[in-house]
Structure formats: structure tokens, C-alpha cells
């Protein structure tokens, strides 16, 4: 008997990240990065896989 083929998951929806960059008065640069909200079908897939639909939250860095 042949071994079962591995399960394959193909995700066609894409999440995007947005980065906003601000020059501050003190000369530093503030970068704020946030991921977009997953589409409903992608949210379903994340729920099935036990993953967060919005990993990472908001990331702020000052350079």
C-alpha cells in the first residue's frame, strides 16, 4: 500500500503590511508598521490552523 500524500494548503489571499515613516523634530525617524486585517476566508483558515488572524500587532521603532 502506498503512503498517503501529504496535505497541501494553498493560500491565495494576501495580507499586506503598511509602514508609515515620520521625521521628528529632534532629527530621529519614527517608523510604524501594521499588518492589514485578513480577509474572511483567510481568517477561517487561521482559525482552523489555530493561528492569530493579526499576528504582530503594531510595531514602532525610532531611529
N, C-alpha and C positions, 0 to 999 in steps of 0.2 A: 504494500500500500504506500502510495507517495505521500510525503509530508504536506501538510496544509500550507497554502500560500500565505505569507504574512499579510496582515491587514494593511491597507493603504488609505491614508487620509489626504485628500486634496482640498486645500482651502483656496477659493477663488476670490473671496472678499479681501480687501487690503485695509489695514489700519495705517494711518499716517501720523507722523509726529510734526508738530509745529514748534519752531524755535523763534522767539522774539528777542531781539538784541537792543539794549538801551545804553547809550552813553550817559554816564552820571557826571554830576558837577565836579566831583573830586577826581575825575580822569579815569576812573575804573569803568569797566564794561559789565553790565548785568545781562546774563543770558537766562531766559526762562523757557523751558521745554515742557510740552504737554502733548500726550497722545490723544488722538480723536476718539470718539466713542465708537465702539464696534457696532457693525450693522446687526440687526436682529438675528439673522441666520448664524452669523459668526458668534454672537452671544450664546446661542443654543449649543453650538459646538464646544465653546469654552466650558459651559455648564456640564455637558456630558463628560468632558475630559477632566473636570474638577479644577479648572484654571480660572483665574480672575479675569473678568472682561475688561478691566482697566488696570493692567499692571504698571507699576512705576509711579503713578500719581503725577505730581508736578515736581520738576527738578529745577532748582535755582542755583546759579553759580555766579560769583563775582570774580572777575579777572582784572 
